[in-house]
Amino acid sequence: MADIGFYHLTRTGADQALPPLLGRTLAAGQRAVVICGTPERVAALDASLWLCPEPDWLPHGTAAMGEADLQPIWLTTQDEAPNNARFLFLIDGGVSARLDRFDRVFDLFDGTDEAALTAARARWRAAKEAGHALTYWQQAERGWEKKV
């Protein structure tokens, strides 16, 4: 079973919240796959990760670049981990039927969008019923606060 953290975005969007989380993932010696909602989102995230100031280096790839096995971070719309990632990031309501294949799952959702909140609650219930270990994090002024 995976450790799944639900990350309630209340102060920024995923584009700003994701880089520090990915940076910590790489610092821990892990690989990541990020499942995005659309191909356009993959392209936009690809560009923003190359330009992000902190951390200043987030090596990553997409299907357009190829060589998935060499990529520490893989951006995709597919439920896949061709880079053998053990950490999964879900944004834009992305889902995976393979949660149990990951050590950690980060489900980032927009707290200002009622449909996104409803969908995140449904994913929480499904993950709980499947027996995964769940935590809930909410954006605060200085990072993330774990809520009970």
C-alpha positions in Angstrom: 0.0 0.0 0.0 1.1 3.5 -0.7 1.4 6.5 1.6 -0.9 9.0 -0.1 -0.8 12.7 0.8 -3.6 15.0 -0.3 -2.2 18.5 -0.8 -4.9 21.1 -0.6 -3.8 24.1 -2.7 -5.2 27.3 -1.1 -2.4 29.9 -1.8 -0.9 28.9 -5.1 -1.5 26.7 -8.0 0.2 23.4 -8.7 2.9 25.2 -10.9 4.2 27.0 -7.8 3.6 24.2 -5.3 5.1 21.3 -7.3 8.8 22.4 -7.8 9.7 22.4 -4.1 8.1 19.0 -3.6 9.9 17.6 -6.7 13.1 19.1 -5.4 12.8 17.3 -2.1 12.0 14.1 -4.0 15.2 14.3 -6.0 17.2 15.3 -2.9 15.9 12.1 -1.2 17.3 10.1 -4.2 13.9 9.3 -5.6 12.4 9.5 -9.1 9.0 10.9 -9.8 6.2 10.7 -12.3 3.8 13.6 -12.7 0.4 12.7 -14.2 -1.2 15.8 -15.7 -4.7 16.3 -17.0 -3.9 17.2 -20.7 -1.0 17.2 -23.2 -1.1 21.0 -23.1 -0.6 20.9 -19.3 2.4 18.6 -19.8 3.9 21.1 -22.2 3.3 24.0 -19.9 4.7 22.2 -16.9 7.7 21.1 -18.9 8.5 24.8 -19.7 7.8 26.0 -16.2 10.1 23.4 -14.6 13.0 24.4 -16.8 12.5 28.1 -15.8 11.7 27.7 -12.1 14.0 29.6 -9.8 13.8 27.3 -6.7 15.0 24.7 -6.9 17.1 25.9 -9.9 17.5 22.4 -11.5 14.7 19.9 -11.9 15.8 17.5 -14.6 12.8 16.0 -16.3 11.4 14.6 -19.6 8.3 13.9 -21.5 7.2 11.5 -24.3 8.2 14.2 -26.8 11.8 14.0 -25.5 11.9 10.3 -25.0 14.4 8.2 -23.1 12.1 7.9 -20.1 14.5 5.5 -18.3 17.0 8.3 -18.0 14.6 10.9 -16.6 14.5 11.6 -12.8 11.1 13.3 -13.3 8.6 12.1 -16.0 5.7 14.3 -17.1 2.8 12.5 -18.7 -1.0 12.2 -19.1 -0.7 8.4 -19.0 -1.0 6.1 -16.0 2.6 5.0 -16.3 6.0 5.1 -14.7 8.5 4.4 -17.5 11.3 5.9 -15.4 10.7 3.4 -12.6 9.6 6.2 -10.3 8.5 5.3 -6.8 6.9 8.7 -6.2 3.7 9.7 -8.0 2.4 13.2 -8.3 -1.2 13.7 -9.4 -2.3 17.2 -10.6 -5.3 18.5 -12.5 -7.4 15.7 -11.1 -5.1 13.1 -12.6 -5.8 9.6 -11.3 -3.9 6.3 -11.3 -5.2 2.7 -11.1 -1.7 1.7 -9.9 -1.4 3.5 -6.6 -0.1 0.4 -4.8 3.0 0.4 -7.1 4.3 3.6 -5.6 5.8 4.3 -2.2 4.4 7.8 -2.0 1.6 9.5 -3.8 1.1 13.3 -3.8 -2.4 14.3 -4.9 -2.4 18.1 -5.4 -5.8 19.7 -5.8 -7.2 23.2 -6.2 -8.9 24.3 -3.0 -10.7 27.2 -4.8 -12.5 24.9 -7.3 -15.6 23.2 -5.9 -15.5 20.5 -8.6 -11.8 19.8 -7.7 -12.7 19.6 -4.0 -15.5 17.1 -4.7 -13.3 15.0 -6.9 -10.5 15.0 -4.3 -12.9 13.8 -1.6 -14.0 10.9 -3.8 -10.3 10.0 -4.4 -9.8 10.1 -0.6 -12.7 7.8 0.0 -11.5 5.3 -2.7 -7.9 5.3 -1.4 -9.1 4.8 2.2 -11.3 1.9 1.2 -8.3 0.4 -0.7 -6.3 0.5 2.6 -3.7 3.1 1.7 -2.2 5.3 4.5 -3.6 8.8 4.1 -2.5 12.2 5.2 -4.0 15.6 4.5 -1.9 18.7 4.0 -3.1 22.3 3.6 -1.1 25.2 2.2 -0.2 27.7 4.9 1.6 31.0 4.8 5.0 29.2 5.2 4.6 25.9 3.5 2.4 22.9 4.3 0.5 22.1 7.5 -0.5 18.6 8.3 -4.1 18.4 9.4 -5.8 15.8 11.4 
